[in-house]
Structures are given as C-alpha cells and as structure tokens.
Amino acid sequence: MDKIRYKPILQADGSPPVSGIEGTRAFPDTEESDADLLDAYSRAVVRVVGSVGPTVVSVVVGKTLQGRRGEQMGAGSGVIVAPEGYIMTNNHVVQGAGRIEVRLADGTALPARLAGADPATDLAVLRADTGGLPYARFGDSAALSVGQLAIAIGNPLGFDSTVSTGVLSALGRALRSRDGRLIENIIQHTAPLNPGNSGGPLVDSRGRVIGINTAIIPMAQGICFAIPSNTAAWVLPQLVADGRVRRGYLGIAGQSRPLERSLIRALGLSGNQAVEVVSVSRASPAGQAGLRPGDLIIAINDACVTCVDDLHRFLTTWPIAEPATLTLIRGRQRITLPIIPTEAIACPVTG
C-alpha cells in the first residue's frame, strides 16, 4: 500500500488548519517515487553514453563487385576493445571489403584493416593504426537477467552515435550465422536497432559491453539480437593472434535422423535421434577413422549427439589433434571408433 503524505490546507484567512487531520488532503507518494525512478533511469543512460559513447565507431566499407565498375559502399558500427586500435564488429559488415575506414566519435576518420574474422559467430576484429584510444570493457553475459536495462549505441542509417534503450527480453536464444553454424546463448533485447547498428555494442547500466548487436527481424518490432560478450571475449584474442578461430573438423556430411523404437530398446539407448553420416571425405579424420555412409553417430566422448549442431558444439571447445571417441550404430550394432579432429581451415556447415 502507498505511504500517505498529508499536506495542510490553509483556512480562508491564510492561517493553519484548526486541528489534527481536519482540513488536510491526502497525496500518495507514487508521483514523487515514479519521478525519482525516471530520473535515476535517465542518469544511468546519460552516464553510460558518456563513458561508452567515445568507444563506438562507424565502420565504412567499400566492396568491389565482380563485373562492375567502382565500389559498393556499406556501413556498420564497431566498438574499440583495446587502446592499440583493435575494434570489434560483425563479420557480415566487413566480409568481402576491399577498403575499410573507421570514423571515431569525434569525427576522425582512420583507415583500418581486417585483423581476423570468425563467420561462425559473425564477429570480426579490425585494426586501426593508432594508439591511445578510449576502449570499452566486456561484462559477464552469463550473469545477465531477463528484464534488466539494455542500451544500444551505434550508427543506424548513417546517423552517428545513436542511442536506444530497452530491456533484455530473453537469454539463451540460438541463431544461425550466415555460414550455417548455430550461435548459442544469443541475447534477445528490445533496444531498437536499424541497418547500420550491426557490430555496435549492447551495454548494461554500468557501461559494460554485454553483447555485440548482430541482427533484427525486419518485419517485427522489438525483437533484436546480440552476440553475448562472453563469446566475443573468447573469440577476440584468437582473432588478434591468429586471424581466425581454430575449430575441430571431422570431415563428414550428416543429417539428423530418428531412431527406430526397436533399435532403441535393443541397444538400451537414451536418445531417440542420431546423426546419419551421408558422406565421408577420404583424407579427413572421419575417413581415416573408418566412418562409412549410413553410420548413425549417437555420441562423441560422453556428449550425446542428436544433430549436427551437437558435433559443432563439441568441436568448438575440444583441443585440435586431441583424440576423441565416436559412438555409433552400424547396422544394428553399437561400436566405438577413435578419431582425431584436425583444424577446419574453412568452417564447414556439416562438421
């Protein structure tokens, strides 16, 4: 129940009321408390924009189209993540770019080059040859809560340093990258995004980057997505050091397939789906391990496999050239095969 504030009403001659509660009117505190909350909200947003805004850049790219003269221009956003000029953005913003320029919040234009890209997470790192830049810090996306404040800063439709606010509306979403891989733990939020916001930061009320804005659903309102900061923080040092993220590769094409009930009962299986091997590259780890088309993969090490994404999930974290064990069904027998994943030079969709 609202606390009640009593404001005395003066008598006709201007003197105070005669007694106690007589001649008084009640005003609930809700108006005052709502105003305080809005003021606190505004101060939080202003503070964040003041601290993070200088780290947000506009990314301008020129792409040469085959068979055409001139360049096709594109634009996006980015966020400075190290004072030496390292800038994180989306891979789709800079993919195929022949020329890249970044424009700082103060209007300074700098040439930049691609330091590394990871299509599987739609993240890329640029390097501008300068130093002493303001930079943003990553927060812990694993500690986020649905409903908390989210602030997006970017350059939508060419309008530099645009700020929008919303809340985190869902966590743990999954989204397909443009190369077909599943990006997990995607953040869904309601801070409005438009073309050009891609690659810009999503920040919390303390000014920590909690995501890299990456996608919207064009025909919907308030359904926007960001790559979580923990994914970005994991990818960043690998792109800076090697220009790519090293992931394991098996060398198969596969598809999900339901298992027959009789087979589940006969072999005492816990799942009802497996990955059917459609084809095998002979010189690949799978070919050398003896996998055959028609094999049904049900596990790798202790991780259950029901779809190709399960294999990708395992290979993302498993050390390159470290032996692993595949459990599969061949005919109506369960067998195990040792396999040694090698590095995927390109990121194949199938595994």
N, C-alpha and C positions, 0 to 999 in steps of 0.2 A: 504494500500500500504506500502511496506517495506521502512523504512528510508534508505537513501543512505549515505554511508561513502566514502569520496574521499581520495585516497592515492596518494600523489605526485610521479611522475616518474622522476627520475634524468636524466639529459642530459648525453651525451656520456662522457663529461669530469668530471662528478660527481657533477656538480653544480645544484642547484634547477631549476625547470622549470621557463621559462621566465615570464609568466603572468598567472594570474587567473586560469581559469578552463582548459586552454590549457595544454596538456601533462599530464593529470590526467586520472585515470581509476576508474570506479565505482565498489564497492563491497557491496552487500546487507548485512545487519546485521543478516540475518537469521541464518547463520552458527554459529555465536557467541551466539545468543539467544538460539538456539537449544542446544548448548553445556552447557549453563547455566542451562537450564531446566533439562537436563540429570544429571548434577552434583547435582542439588537440589533433584532430584528423588533418586539418589544414596545415598546422605547424609541422606535423610529421612529413607530409608530402613536400612542403617547401624545403625542409631540411634535407630530405633525400635528394631532391632535384639539385640543390646547391652543392651537395658533395659528389653525386654520381654524374650529373649533367656534363661536367667538363671531360669526362672519360668516354663519352659517347661520340662516335664519328659517323659521318656519312661516307658510304663506300660507292664510288662511281666506277663503272667498268665499261670497257669497250670490247665488243666481241666481233670478230671478223667472220662474216657469213660466206660460206663457200659459193662461188659463182656470182657474188655481188660486190660492188664497189663500196668503199667506206666501211664504217663501223656501225654496229647496232649498239646503242647505249643502254645501259641498265643501271639500277641504283638499289642500294640497300643500306643497312645500318651495321654498326660494329661497336665493340666495346674494348677499350685499351685494358689489357690484363697484365702488362709489365711495363715499367718505365722505359725500357730499351726500345719501345716501339712495336711490341707484339700486340696484335689486335685480333680478337676472336669474332667471327661472323658465321653465316651459314655457307655451306659448300655450294648450294644452288645459286647463291648470289654471285659467286666468283667463278663458277665452273665454266671452262672454255674461254675465259677472259684473256685477251691479248694485252690489255693495258688496264692497270688498276690505279686509282687515285683515292686517297682518303682526305676528307676535309674535317679538321678539328672544330670543336665547338666555337672557337674564337675566329673561325673563318679561314685559318691557314690551310692551304692545300699542299699535300705531300705525295710524291709518288710512292707506291708500295708494290711489293712483290708477294707472291704466294709462298709461304714458308712450308705449308703442309695442308693436306685435306683428308677428310675421312667421310666418303659418301655414305657409309653405313650408318653414321649418326648425323649426317647433314651438318657437319661442323668443319670449319677451316680456320687457319691462322695466317694472318698477313704480317708482313714486317715492313715498317716504315723506317727508313734510315735516319733516325734521330734519337735523341735521348732526353731524359729528364721529364717525361710526360706524366701527367696525373693518371692513375690507374685504379681500377675497381677491384674489389676483393670478393672472392666467392664465399657464399654461405653454405650451409649444410642442407641440401634438398631433402635428405632423409628425415629431417626434423620438422618438416612443414606440416601445417594443419589446414584442413579444409575450412574456408571462411576467413582466413587471415588476409590482410591487406596486400595487394599486389600492384606495383607501379611499373608501367612500361615506358621506356624512353627510346625514341628513335626518330627516323626521318621519313614518315609516310608521305608518299606522293610528292616528294621534294620539299616538304615543309620541315625544315631543320629543327631539331631539339623539341619535338612534340612530346608532351607528357599526357598519359592517360592512366586512369586508375580503375581498379576493380578488386575482386577477391579471388582466391583460389577456389575453384568450384569442384575440382576432383583431382585426385592423385592416383598414380599407378596406371594411367592410361597406356595404351600401346598404339603406335603409329608406324606406318610403313615409310621407310625412306625411299628416295627416288630410285635407288638401285635394288629395291625389293626386300631389303632386310627389315626386320621388326625392331623398332626402337622402343625399349621398355621404360616404364616409370615416367612416362611423359606427364607434364603438368598441364592441366586444363584450367584456364582462368577467364575472367570477364573483362580485363582491361582491353578496351577496343584497339584492334590492330588493323592496318591497311597495307596495301602493297608499298614496300619501302621500309616497313618495320622489321622485315626479316633480318636476323643477325643482331638486333639490338637487345639490350639486357632487360630482364624482368627482375625487379629488386623488391626487397622487403622493407619494412618500416625503419630498419636500421641502416639502410643503404647497402646491404649485401646482395650481390648478384645471386639469385636463386634459380635462374634459368636463362636460356638464350631463345628468344622468340623465333619461331620457325614456320608456323602455319596457321591458317584460319580456314573455316568452312565458308566459302564465299556467299552462299545463299542463306546462311544463318546469322543470328545476331548473338554476340556474347559468347561464342564458342571459339576460343583461341588456345593455341598450344605452344609450349616452350620445352626445349631440351633441358632436363634437370642439371643443376650446377655440378652435382657430383659426377655426372657423365662428362661434362665439359672439363672439369678439373682432372679427370682421368685421361682424357684424350689430349689435352693441351701439351704436357711435357713430351709426349711421344711425337706429336706433330712438330714441335720445336727441334727435337733431337734427330728424328729420322724422316720427317716429312710425311709420315704415314703411321697408321696403327697396325701393328703386327697381329694377325689373327691366324688361327689354325685352319687347315684345309684338308679335306678328306678325298675329294675327287669323285663324288657321286652326284647324280641327279636323282631326286627322290620325291615321293608324294605320300601324303597321309592315306592310310587305308584301315578300315575297321577290321577287327579280327573276328573270326568265326567263334561262336559260343562254344562249340565242341572243342576247338583248339584251346580256348581259354581254360576250360575245365580240365582237359587232358594234361596241360602243362602247368596248371596252377598259376596262371598269370594274374597280375593285379590290375593291369590296364586292359582296355578294350580297343586300343588303336596302336598302330605301329607305323614306321616309315618304310614304305616299299622302295627298294632300290630299282630305279628304272634303267639307269645306265651307269657304267663304271669306266673311268679313264684308266687305261692300262698302266701308264707310268706313274699314276698317282699313289698316295698311301693306301687308298682303298683297293686299287688293283694289285699292289704288292702284298696286301694282307689277304687276298683271296676272296674278296666280296664278289658276288655274282648278281646279275639282274634277277629279280624275283625274291631275293633275300628280304626278310622283314626285320628291321632293326627295332628292338624294344628297349635297349638301354645302352648307355656309354658310361663306363665305370659304374658308379652307383646312381647315376641320374637317369630317370625314366625318360624314354623317348616316345612321343606320340605324334610329333610333327617335325618338319624341317627346322622350325624355329628353335626347338629344343636342342638340336645339334649346333645351331649357330650360338645359342646361349652358352653351351658348354665350351665351344671352341674359342669364344671371346676371352675367356679367363684361363683356359688351360695353357700351360707353357709350351711354346713351339719345340718340337722334337722330343717331347716327353712322352714315353709310351703310355697308351691307354688301352682299355679293353672294351670291345663291342660285344654285346649280347644280341643274338639274332635268332630268328626261326628260319630254318631251311627245310622246305617240305613240311614235315610235322615233327621235326626235332629242334631242340634248343641247343645252340652251340655258341662258343665264345671264340673270338679272334683277337689277337693282339694287333694294334695299329699305332703308327707313329705319325701324328699330324705334322705336316710341313707348313711353311708360311704361304698364305694366299697372296700372290703378287697383285692380282685384282681381287675384288671382293665378289666372288660368285654367289648367285642367289641360292643355289642348291646345296652348297656345303662342301 
